[in-house]
Amino acid sequence: MMMQRRTLATLLAASATLWLAAPAWAQTAATEAPDALVKRLSTDILETIKADPELRNGNIARISQVVDTTVMPYVNFRRMTSAAVGPQWRQATPAQRERLQQEFKLMLIRTYAGALKQVSDQRIVVKPLRAAPGDTDVLVRTEVYGKGEPVQLDFRLENTSGTGWKIYNLNVLGVWMVETYRTQFAQELNKGGIDGLINALSSRTMAADAKASK
């Protein structure tokens, strides 16, 4: 049962980064409440995956297209990457920061691509939001129902610029994604610095591609 929940958790972390927003959504994102945003987009992506065989089959080109064109407006990926890298982010050059974001994104896509084929009858229930009207950093708590026990999936969002809420961290079964990768990245940073981490991320992506091609 625990293995099933972990598998579903991996799937949901993947789904959370593949939100397929209609173009008109960007016009309402600035005024939409964070819990309403999470509920609508999460429900839509699950339904979209069910209807799109290319996504379910882990088509990397299709997933990359979706991420590049529709996901990034709803994710503060720069903050997510910098938090995962930790203090050494401040020492990175602008070019290195761009490479870190790109390699991190590619690695995440490869890591979660295979889980998308497991989408079946999952549904997401958003819990009541605990936040004051003026808060610019909130936690949206959800539970995902499918086979077995419900799975905890929480989102950290910010709206510091007033242009709309953006995700910068995910909590699956009590484990925050950014903190998990920060621990992994620290080992590479200690061995080879920023360039060492970039090379390690690139190697993981190439290894995943090689495994998928067999």
Protein Blocks (a to p, Z undefined) as FASTA:
>chain_A
ZZmmmmmmmmmmmmmmmcccdfklmmmmmmpcfklmmmmmmmmmmmmmmmmmklmnopak
lmmmmmmmmmmmmpcfklmmmmmnommlmmpcfklmmmmmmmmmmmmmmmmmmmmmmpck
bccddddddddfklcbdcdddddddehjddddddddddfkonaccdfbdceehiafklmm
mmmmmmmmmmnommlmmmmmmmmmmmmmmmmmZZ
